[in-house]
Amino acid sequence: MTFATLLKNPSRRVSRILTEFSRRLDPIDDAGLSDMARQSQSISRRFFGRTIRLFAPLYFSNECINNCAYCGFSRDNRILRVTLTLDQVEQEARYLAGRGFRSLLLVSGEHPKFIPNRYVEEVIERVSQIVPSIGLEIAPLETEDYRPLVQAGAEGLVVYQETYDRDVYATLHTAGPKRDFDWRVECPERGYDAGFRRLGIGALFGLSDWRQEALRLAEHVEYLLRRCWRAQITIALPRLRPAAGGFVPKVKLSDRDLIQLLCAFRISFPQIGIVLSTREPAAFRDLLMTIGVTTMSAGSCTAPGGYTGQGQTSLHYTVRGRFSEAEICSDGAEPQFAIDDHRTPSQVAEAISQVGLEPVWKDWDTAIAKG
């Protein structure tokens, strides 16, 4: 049984953990929220110590075959696109390594013509010579297609379902393979079977009722903890940010509600990692990292070549899968979404230290796996 088949069963059993998680999402007064925050902080220290793991996303292509109403990379958005060469990817990776990062998340749009599996494998092989920890956020693949990527050096796989509401999902994804809800939601299981040792999931808050999204995400977490028990499970709780296409969020998740949501996950699932991106403003990130976050991005850029200006001479538009020439411009390729914490990596690390936590740039080495 996969998680997709579980979701289709309306009479499926609701566990005690999920029942308690649901109660923790009920409206609560300030005193109750403060109690939740203290409990969340205590659990985080017990299971993860005082460390915050730092990583950076490295976007290597913004080509995409899908139409997703909320995404800057969406197929029908007329944006400047580029797929970096291997040498250009290496330059981006070396830049990030020079700023302290030893953990990178390789990210791309989803287009098999411009981003074939062999190319992704070669990207991993290049970057693995520079940093020891590599995660992937790419198009969902079959288990057998993931295996060469694991062998090339990738050890983490991230795939957000965006929304767990099937009806909303269908209205937002109008073209491309991403229309298949089940194919996407089963992706972490296929990745686990291929050998990934870290699995990251999440929902994009702003597309549907946040409490219902959280309940389905929690159910997914509980399922993966049983099904993929050898892997570390992480979640992210990103809120919709401005992007090309001008999509307006359907619902709002307030700062206060996000704090309650984060605490509910930490209390209910003490062993999972919680990832916080630069979508959130600096001051709010500084608050969240003290009460339950275990991993943060820093100094992020969500456009291919955005760190060093790589790919400027290859910018183009893509119309129905074909190149359309574009003039070279200083703006570069289109980012996936706008960030809100513009601090440098060293400034984020300093902010972590100032609240008595320890920034961790490298938490494992390839020698461990070889051993």
C-alpha angles and dihedrals in degrees: 000000000000127000089254092059090045091055091052092059107090092190096053116139118261110218126223090250092055092046091053091044090054091052090052089061093058117112110281137185125243094263091053092048091051089053090051091050092051091048091047092050092049092050092048092054092048095051103030106020117219096314131121116194114220126209140160130218116236111199112201101173138014096192113125138179095195131088107219114169095215101043129094091214093056112142098243096047109108098227136143108266136190141170111210122231118238091258090052092050089051091053090052091048093049090050091054093044088053089059093055104269118141094166122063133178110213109213134185142157118258114262121128093198096057098026107040120177094251091056091051089050090053091049090054092048091053096046094044088065088061106038130024100218120060129174127184132220103178140122114313112262141188117269092252091052091052095053096075089050091054090047090050091059111276114132103169132060125194123190123162118203088210091209131010091203104103095202094049090043090056093052093048098046107057103159140021134037091298087078087081104091095187094049090056099042091052092052097098090055092053090047092051091051088053092056108264109153097197123051122188124193135169149150126244104236114219098054101081142357104316097217093052091047090051093050093053091045090051090049089052091050092051091049094049092048087061100035099040099031096152093059130076110245120214131180134201127202103200121176120217113269132193114282140159111296095045097244112181117217113252094213135017128236106198125214090252093051091048090054090051091047093051092048091048091055094046094049094044097042107029095172101055125096118239117211124206120195133200089259086097124072119260099250093049092047089052089055096045095049090063096056109043117330117122102175132037136180118224137193089008130183119188098197126086109258091008097135099054105012094254119165098029093133093051100053114135146148121251117217117182090339095310131110120255114190119244131191117254109259136178093237094074127200121342117268120232092235140341119270124218104198106070098173120127119252091255091051091052090048090051091050089053091051093048091063092051098262129122122237110221117202097176126026101169142015133220088240088072092059092044090051 
